[in-house]
Amino acid sequence: TVLVDIEPEVAAVRLAKARDADRFEAEDVAFFARVREAYLSRAQAEPRRFLVLNGSRAPEALQAELVHLLKVRLGPL
């Protein structure tokens, strides 16, 4: 499981710049803070199952890290 972790406030600003929020995305920041904490708790409990990436970085940096970590985890394909 790949978890792209980003603070809800940062995600909200990015979303507002990209498009109109749908019903789910229109939830308040407190809702997304609770969801984030739940996922981070799961990732901490099962570190072999999760790759946690810092989603506040530029998309290109995030993609490069994801490709690298997948190669490390999966080995040569």
Backbone as JSON Lines, residues from 0, in Angstrom:
{"i":0,"aa":"T","n":[0.85,-1.17,0.0],"ca":[0.0,0.0,0.0],"c":[0.89,1.23,0.0]}
{"i":1,"aa":"V","n":[0.65,2.13,-0.92],"ca":[1.39,3.38,-0.98],"c":[0.51,4.47,-0.36]}
{"i":2,"aa":"L","n":[1.04,5.08,0.68],"ca":[0.33,6.16,1.38],"c":[1.06,7.46,1.09]}
{"i":3,"aa":"V","n":[0.41,8.34,0.36],"ca":[0.97,9.66,0.1],"c":[0.45,10.57,1.2]}
{"i":4,"aa":"D","n":[1.32,10.9,2.12],"ca":[0.94,11.66,3.31],"c":[1.12,13.15,3.06]}
{"i":5,"aa":"I","n":[0.06,13.89,3.35],"ca":[0.09,15.35,3.19],"c":[-0.84,15.95,4.23]}
{"i":6,"aa":"E","n":[-0.44,17.08,4.77],"ca":[-1.3,17.74,5.75],"c":[-2.59,18.17,5.06]}
{"i":7,"aa":"P","n":[-3.72,17.97,5.72],"ca":[-5.02,18.29,5.1],"c":[-5.13,19.74,4.62]}
{"i":8,"aa":"E","n":[-4.51,20.66,5.33],"ca":[-4.57,22.06,4.91],"c":[-3.86,22.28,3.58]}
{"i":9,"aa":"V","n":[-2.73,21.63,3.4],"ca":[-1.97,21.74,2.14],"c":[-2.76,21.08,1.01]}
{"i":10,"aa":"A","n":[-3.33,19.94,1.29],"ca":[-4.12,19.24,0.28],"c":[-5.32,20.08,-0.15]}
{"i":11,"aa":"A","n":[-5.96,20.74,0.8],"ca":[-7.13,21.57,0.48],"c":[-6.76,22.72,-0.44]}
{"i":12,"aa":"V","n":[-5.62,23.34,-0.18],"ca":[-5.17,24.45,-1.04],"c":[-4.89,23.94,-2.45]}
{"i":13,"aa":"R","n":[-4.22,22.81,-2.56],"ca":[-3.92,22.24,-3.88],"c":[-5.19,21.88,-4.62]}
{"i":14,"aa":"L","n":[-6.12,21.28,-3.93],"ca":[-7.38,20.88,-4.56],"c":[-8.15,22.1,-5.06]}
{"i":15,"aa":"A","n":[-8.2,23.14,-4.24],"ca":[-8.94,24.35,-4.63],"c":[-8.36,24.97,-5.91]}
{"i":16,"aa":"K","n":[-7.06,24.83,-6.11],"ca":[-6.42,25.36,-7.32],"c":[-6.7,24.48,-8.53]}
{"i":17,"aa":"A","n":[-6.98,23.2,-8.29],"ca":[-7.1,22.23,-9.38],"c":[-8.52,22.09,-9.92]}
{"i":18,"aa":"R","n":[-9.5,22.07,-9.01],"ca":[-10.88,21.82,-9.46],"c":[-11.84,22.09,-8.31]}
{"i":19,"aa":"D","n":[-13.13,22.03,-8.63],"ca":[-14.15,22.15,-7.59],"c":[-14.21,20.84,-6.81]}
{"i":20,"aa":"A","n":[-14.38,20.96,-5.51],"ca":[-14.43,19.78,-4.65],"c":[-15.74,19.02,-4.87]}
{"i":21,"aa":"D","n":[-15.64,17.69,-4.86],"ca":[-16.86,16.89,-4.89],"c":[-17.4,16.76,-3.47]}
{"i":22,"aa":"R","n":[-18.44,15.98,-3.29],"ca":[-19.08,15.87,-1.97],"c":[-18.11,15.38,-0.89]}
{"i":23,"aa":"F","n":[-17.33,14.39,-1.22],"ca":[-16.35,13.86,-0.27],"c":[-15.26,14.89,0.0]}
{"i":24,"aa":"E","n":[-14.72,15.47,-1.05],"ca":[-13.63,16.44,-0.9],"c":[-14.05,17.71,-0.19]}
{"i":25,"aa":"A","n":[-15.36,17.97,-0.13],"ca":[-15.87,19.17,0.52],"c":[-15.95,19.04,2.05]}
{"i":26,"aa":"E","n":[-15.61,17.86,2.57],"ca":[-15.59,17.69,4.03],"c":[-14.61,18.68,4.65]}
{"i":27,"aa":"D","n":[-14.79,18.97,5.93],"ca":[-13.91,19.94,6.58],"c":[-12.53,19.33,6.88]}
{"i":28,"aa":"V","n":[-11.59,20.21,7.19],"ca":[-10.21,19.82,7.43],"c":[-10.11,18.84,8.6]}
{"i":29,"aa":"A","n":[-10.94,19.0,9.62],"ca":[-10.9,18.1,10.77],"c":[-11.2,16.66,10.36]}
{"i":30,"aa":"F","n":[-12.11,16.47,9.43],"ca":[-12.42,15.13,8.93],"c":[-11.18,14.5,8.31]}
{"i":31,"aa":"F","n":[-10.51,15.27,7.44],"ca":[-9.33,14.74,6.76],"c":[-8.16,14.54,7.72]}
{"i":32,"aa":"A","n":[-8.1,15.33,8.77],"ca":[-7.07,15.12,9.79],"c":[-7.29,13.78,10.49]}
{"i":33,"aa":"R","n":[-8.53,13.44,10.77],"ca":[-8.85,12.14,11.4],"c":[-8.52,10.98,10.46]}
{"i":34,"aa":"V","n":[-8.88,11.14,9.2],"ca":[-8.59,10.1,8.2],"c":[-7.08,9.91,8.07]}
{"i":35,"aa":"R","n":[-6.34,11.02,8.01],"ca":[-4.89,10.94,7.9],"c":[-4.29,10.2,9.09]}
{"i":36,"aa":"E","n":[-4.71,10.55,10.28],"ca":[-4.18,9.89,11.48],"c":[-4.49,8.4,11.49]}
{"i":37,"aa":"A","n":[-5.66,8.03,11.03],"ca":[-6.01,6.61,10.97],"c":[-5.09,5.86,10.01]}
{"i":38,"aa":"Y","n":[-4.84,6.44,8.85],"ca":[-3.94,5.78,7.89],"c":[-2.51,5.73,8.41]}
{"i":39,"aa":"L","n":[-2.04,6.82,9.02],"ca":[-0.68,6.81,9.56],"c":[-0.53,5.78,10.69]}
{"i":40,"aa":"S","n":[-1.58,5.61,11.47],"ca":[-1.56,4.58,12.53],"c":[-1.45,3.19,11.93]}
{"i":41,"aa":"R","n":[-2.21,2.96,10.87],"ca":[-2.14,1.66,10.2],"c":[-0.75,1.43,9.62]}
{"i":42,"aa":"A","n":[-0.19,2.47,9.01],"ca":[1.15,2.34,8.42],"c":[2.2,2.06,9.49]}
{"i":43,"aa":"Q","n":[2.06,2.67,10.64],"ca":[3.01,2.44,11.73],"c":[2.85,1.02,12.28]}
{"i":44,"aa":"A","n":[1.63,0.52,12.32],"ca":[1.39,-0.83,12.84],"c":[1.85,-1.91,11.86]}
{"i":45,"aa":"E","n":[1.86,-1.59,10.56],"ca":[2.24,-2.56,9.53],"c":[3.28,-1.97,8.57]}
{"i":46,"aa":"P","n":[4.47,-1.66,9.05],"ca":[5.45,-0.97,8.2],"c":[5.89,-1.76,6.97]}
{"i":47,"aa":"R","n":[5.81,-3.06,7.01],"ca":[6.19,-3.84,5.82],"c":[5.13,-3.77,4.73]}
{"i":48,"aa":"R","n":[3.92,-3.41,5.11],"ca":[2.82,-3.34,4.15],"c":[2.74,-1.97,3.48]}
{"i":49,"aa":"F","n":[3.2,-0.92,4.14],"ca":[3.01,0.44,3.65],"c":[4.32,1.09,3.22]}
{"i":50,"aa":"L","n":[4.24,1.86,2.15],"ca":[5.27,2.83,1.79],"c":[4.64,4.18,2.07]}
{"i":51,"aa":"V","n":[5.23,4.97,2.95],"ca":[4.69,6.28,3.28],"c":[5.58,7.33,2.63]}
{"i":52,"aa":"L","n":[4.97,8.14,1.76],"ca":[5.71,9.16,1.03],"c":[5.24,10.54,1.46]}
{"i":53,"aa":"N","n":[6.16,11.49,1.45],"ca":[5.85,12.87,1.79],"c":[5.19,13.55,0.59]}
{"i":54,"aa":"G","n":[3.88,13.74,0.68],"ca":[3.11,14.3,-0.43],"c":[3.2,15.8,-0.58]}
{"i":55,"aa":"S","n":[3.93,16.47,0.3],"ca":[4.03,17.92,0.18],"c":[5.1,18.35,-0.82]}
{"i":56,"aa":"R","n":[5.86,17.39,-1.31],"ca":[6.92,17.7,-2.27],"c":[6.36,17.84,-3.68]}
{"i":57,"aa":"A","n":[7.2,18.29,-4.59],"ca":[6.81,18.42,-6.0],"c":[6.46,17.05,-6.57]}
{"i":58,"aa":"P","n":[5.49,17.0,-7.48],"ca":[5.09,15.71,-8.06],"c":[6.26,14.92,-8.66]}
{"i":59,"aa":"E","n":[7.2,15.6,-9.28],"ca":[8.34,14.91,-9.9],"c":[9.21,14.23,-8.85]}
{"i":60,"aa":"A","n":[9.42,14.9,-7.73],"ca":[10.23,14.31,-6.65],"c":[9.5,13.13,-6.02]}
{"i":61,"aa":"L","n":[8.21,13.27,-5.87],"ca":[7.39,12.19,-5.32],"c":[7.42,10.97,-6.23]}
{"i":62,"aa":"Q","n":[7.29,11.19,-7.51],"ca":[7.32,10.09,-8.47],"c":[8.67,9.39,-8.46]}
{"i":63,"aa":"A","n":[9.75,10.16,-8.43],"ca":[11.09,9.57,-8.42],"c":[11.29,8.71,-7.18]}
{"i":64,"aa":"E","n":[10.84,9.21,-6.02],"ca":[10.99,8.42,-4.8],"c":[10.15,7.15,-4.87]}
{"i":65,"aa":"L","n":[8.94,7.25,-5.39],"ca":[8.08,6.08,-5.5],"c":[8.71,5.02,-6.39]}
{"i":66,"aa":"V","n":[9.21,5.42,-7.53],"ca":[9.85,4.46,-8.44],"c":[11.04,3.8,-7.75]}
{"i":67,"aa":"H","n":[11.86,4.59,-7.08],"ca":[13.03,4.05,-6.38],"c":[12.6,3.04,-5.31]}
{"i":68,"aa":"L","n":[11.63,3.42,-4.47],"ca":[11.22,2.53,-3.38],"c":[10.56,1.25,-3.89]}
{"i":69,"aa":"L","n":[9.83,1.36,-4.99],"ca":[9.22,0.15,-5.56],"c":[10.31,-0.79,-6.11]}
{"i":70,"aa":"K","n":[11.32,-0.22,-6.72],"ca":[12.43,-1.06,-7.2],"c":[13.13,-1.75,-6.05]}
{"i":71,"aa":"V","n":[13.33,-1.04,-4.95],"ca":[13.96,-1.63,-3.77],"c":[13.09,-2.75,-3.21]}
{"i":72,"aa":"R","n":[11.79,-2.48,-3.08],"ca":[10.88,-3.48,-2.5],"c":[10.66,-4.69,-3.39]}
{"i":73,"aa":"L","n":[10.5,-4.44,-4.69],"ca":[10.13,-5.52,-5.61],"c":[11.32,-6.19,-6.26]}
{"i":74,"aa":"G","n":[12.46,-5.51,-6.26],"ca":[13.63,-6.07,-6.92],"c":[13.52,-5.89,-8.43]}
{"i":75,"aa":"P","n":[14.46,-6.43,-9.17],"ca":[14.42,-6.3,-10.63],"c":[13.19,-6.98,-11.21]}
{"i":76,"aa":"L","n":[12.61,-6.34,-12.18],"ca":[11.42,-6.93,-12.83],"c":[11.78,-7.57,-14.13]}
